[in-house]
Amino acid sequence: MMELRHLRYFVATAEAGTVSGAAGRLHLTQPGLSRQLRQLERDLGVALFDRSGGRLELSTTGRELLPQARDLLQRADALRVAAAFHAHGRLERLTIGAPTVTLTDVVSPFIATLAPEDPTIDVAGADGLSPAETLRLGADLAIGTVRAAAPLVFRPLAVLPVWAYVHQDHGWAGRSSVALSELLAEPLIVLPPAFTARQSLDAAVTAAGGSWATAIEAANGTVAQALAAAGRGIAVASDDPRFGLVPLAVTTGDRRLSIRLVAVWDSRHAAASTIAEFADRLGRYVRRRYDAPAG
């Protein structure tokens, strides 16, 4: 009997492009995920992937069945939520999917402000995923930087700065901002390409026709700031400040390097109106917390 979780694994692997990438998103081991995918193929009686030359690619059948698998998962999630909504007359549980930095610095502090009558919040890490992909993996509300088209709905949350973090002894520590051209001449500590702060930096560097002199790639913003505190360079991240570092706004022309956060949900969700209210509350909270514009 085919199981819905196996379909989730199939869709996640197809979107990640590799078993290892999907396993990380699903919090599974790579061998375990491979076994589950083969079980789904046995249940369906077809090969969903071509396994040749050590690579895993969607088969012709897999490509044809992928949209149906996505649709089935969306309908199953909608059924689950609708049943719970009608059983209790309210949304009991809400899953928010977002990049790790957003979960840590935005979503978690917001959860701490909720009232007992509010839904219980679950979170799901979504580093490197678009909001649409995050919703397909089971989130009710996705936070990211990519706007969505119907039937998905998006709501701007806030425009948050990307900071250049310097040590207190750095010559720039008394400043409030630094030009991108100045920054690129210094040793940098950057985040992996899947992080929104890195994407914002890369886009600005490309637009300016520049490149950085030297850079260390850190696993996340906390590690990047720790390395900056140890004197290894200037950390470029959107995380809240740590380790006594000084945040500088990064300017390019008359603009600041920033991230435009949006909330995205499915208009067909049984509790779409409740999710919209939550998105509005989250937006107001983020703008107050960071004194940020809505964007």
C-alpha positions, 0 to 999 in steps of 0.5 A: 500500500502506497504511503503519503510519506513516501510521496513526500520523500519522492517530491522532496528528492525530485526538488532537491535534485539529490538524495543527500540534499533531500535527506538533509531537508527531511532529517533522514539518513541518505541510506534510509531515504534511498530505501523509502524511495525504492519501496515507493517504486515497488508499491507503484510498480514503476521506476521513478528515478534513473540510477546510472553512473552513480547519479539519480535522475527522474525517469520519464515516468517520474517526471510525468507522475511528479505533478500528480504526487504534488497535487495528492500531497496538497489535497491530503494536507488540506483534508487533514487541516480541514478535518481538524479545523471543523472538529475544533472550530478553530486552527489547533496547530500551525506549522511555519516554515522558514530559513533557520535564521528567520526561525531563530531571530523572527519566528521564535521571538514571535511565538513567545508573544502568543496567547494560550488561545492561539494555535500551537506553533510548529516550525520547519527549517526551509534553508534553500527552499522557496516558500512554494516548496516549503508549503508543499513539504507540509507547512501552513505558512511559509516565510521567505523572499520569493513572492508567489502566484495564485492560488498562493497568497503572499503578504510583505512582512518587512525589509530587514538589513544585511549587516557587516559585522566588525570587531569592536577594535576594527577601524570601522567600529565607530561608523554606522555603515560601509560602502560595498566597494570598501567591504569587498576589499576586506577579508569577508566571512560569508554564508553558504549560497542557500542563505538569503543574506548571501544571495543578497550579497551576491546579487549586489556584487554582481550588479556592481561588477565587483568581487571580493578579495578573500572570503571564508564560507561559514556554516551559518550566521552564528559561526560567521559572527564567531569567526569575526569575533576571533579576528578572521574577517568581517561577517556578512549576515542578517542575524541579530548581533552576537559576541559584542560585534558592531553591525554596519549597514552595507550601502551600494549607491543610495540603497542598503543591502537588505532582505525582503521577507514575505509570508506565503500561504495557500488561499485554498487552505481551510483556515486561510483567513486565520493564517492571513491574520497570523501573517499580519500579526507576524508582520507587525511584530517584526516591523516593531522589533526591528523598526523596519519598513514593510517593503 
